[in-house]
Amino acid sequence: MHDYDLLVVGSANADLVIGVDRRPGSGETVLGSDLAVHPGGKGANQAVAAARLGARTALLARVGEDDHGRLLLDSQRTAGVDTAGVLVGGAPTGVALITVDPSGDNSIVVSPGANARLSPGDIRASARLLAAARVVSLQLEIPLKTVAEVVRTATAGFGDRPGPRVVLNPSPPAPLPTDVLAACDPLVVNEHEARFLLSDGPAGSSEDPEVWAEALLSRGPRSVVVTLGGEGALVADRDRTVLVPSLAVPVVDTTGAGDAFTGALAWRLGLGDELEDAVRFAVRVGAAAVTRAGAQASFPDAGEVAAL
């Protein structure tokens, strides 16, 4: 019996958000709205998204011993996330500086803070959490060596029990070691991340998501999901490639929508869904998330997803 449907290992940030009429160019100053502070970070977002949908979720992360850290812990607990794996101290809590324009598009600068101190040693000390989870979801707002340690632990398993299935969203994008790629089931990328990972070959200049998916699969992951915003998502494995269309919804703010998608996808895989079915559900969750402002504040519960 697994204690958790999903363990998220990743970042926890305070999102400092300002609305702007347009984003500034180089050397330019623009006026914006009042500053809003929200709980965020790709790891924390995924955990809240899954828990709000009903997942038994735990978060392994590091925050500072400060107001932003307390905000993040409170938001996780309110959503129903098990925070026993959240470590406190070592550096200030990570911060994301976010500007949002009237169309809902955003630009983000991240100061990793405590996220950069989540170490391979922290992972080894938290092996019981990995052993207790069906799926582990990762991003790249924590050190790559720490991500690699999670993958190594998950791949090795725990005696007579296999380790958790690995879902990885390489965001912000970085070159991935072969052993990390080989464990991904799926590797979840948007257009920007796909192009980055494929920038050393001809597929990176293609405009066709199917070409990206095929080229990424050739790098070793067991499956690939390419998110396409309002177009939905492309699902690819060794057997087939399927486009899962999105829903037409009014876009208010895209912040955190990708995290809501990935958290929902990872949870459904933990419940035993086939990948395509999990993506169909996750596309609906992502669509619901863009209809409201903010990251975690925009994430739907199961009833809201069913009503779409």
Secondary structure as UniProt FT lines:
FT   STRAND          4..9
FT   STRAND          13..20
FT   TURN            26..27
FT   STRAND          36..40
FT   HELIX           42..53
FT   STRAND          57..63
FT   HELIX           67..79
FT   TURN            84..85
FT   STRAND          86..88
FT   STRAND          94..100
FT   TURN            102..103
FT   STRAND          106..111
FT   HELIX           113..117
FT   HELIX           120..125
FT   HELIX           127..131
FT   STRAND          133..138
FT   HELIX           144..156
FT   TURN            159..160
FT   STRAND          165..168
FT   HELIX           178..183
FT   STRAND          184..189
FT   HELIX           191..197
FT   TURN            198..200
FT   HELIX           202..205
FT   HELIX           209..217
FT   TURN            218..219
FT   STRAND          223..227
FT   HELIX           229..231
FT   STRAND          233..237
FT   STRAND          241..244
FT   TURN            255..256
FT   HELIX           257..270
FT   TURN            271..272
FT   HELIX           275..289
FT   TURN            290..291
FT   HELIX           296..298
FT   HELIX           302..307
//
